[in-house]
């Protein structure tokens, strides 16, 4: 596949990385059998393996397979070589400062680590834990890995957490963290973790501050490393809270609309990923769809690797005519609802869906949330937008993420996600 893609390029000695064409998930998946460097694993064989949830974390031959959630509309099958577990933990330990060693030691003494993520598919959050348990049981026991499905009702999830003695560390999505904060504020969640680790979505400053207030037990706060299923060890977070690219194994390009590099200090229109640690499934200038900004100054931690911040994922933006809105402008929380979701069904039509805590208050929930959403649209100059109540079920990504705001996608794309 890459031989065909690069057929018309000048010799490699005459070009730079920026001269290579970008690659996108849908195109690579269509060329899956020609994309992998091993010919013994056609896509149909992988699909057959993935149809059985019992195979989560189970290698095929000498490789592990995972699936992305399809949040942006196109799920991908990710193939990792057997060496990747050693690579992932090795690179993590190589980047550790004394702060990180002390953190891991203290958190292990305090209790268990719980991962809350999607349990209905072969996703990295669930599958990688099971892969580690399979390949290195001692390591898994040392990490205290416990898994809870994110898709279950909130009441049941809270009961599961409350039943676990000494929850010291929780790994989950920011959207789930929002729900945990709400349950803690209401007095229903009784755990006192020392550390949260988030990923897969944007962690806002407002949510971070709210979590710290709700959980005074957070001795080590919230770690928010940046990564993806395509590259689980893309970056690390240092003791000063900055994200650093593992630049000896990963190239992360901040690029403009034309897919050309932007200067440090400039927010990119997109990000391109090149992975140097996966010889089975090459990712070269792969479109991530995120907006990143590299810091112009060196980090005080002393790391030689560049640090950056992530501004958000393009797929979550709401577009109405010429107006583009971040999902963060909508306040969808309500005292009488456990989850509220705003779904864009056409360019100017939106549905409000809710999982109410008290059926008697359902009318009030919809009335007040709809009024709040309409106010946001009016404040942004959008008068002719319809927002209506819906009794449709809430939507999750197949990896268990719950997005409060779902932008417009066609029906086929939403079904894939």
Helices and strands as residue ranges (DSSP letters): H 2-5, G 12-14, G 17-19, H 25-30, H 32-35, H 43-50, G 53-55, E 63-67, E 77-81, H 84-95, H 98-110, E 112-117, H 124-135, H 137-143, E 145-149, H 154-163, E 167-172, H 174-185, E 195-198, H 205-214, E 222-223, E 235-237, E 243-245, E 250-255, E 270-275, E 286-287, E 290-294, E 307-313, G 314-316, E 318-320, E 323-325, G 327-329, E 337-346, E 349-356, G 359-361, H 362-379, E 386-389, E 405-406, H 411-416
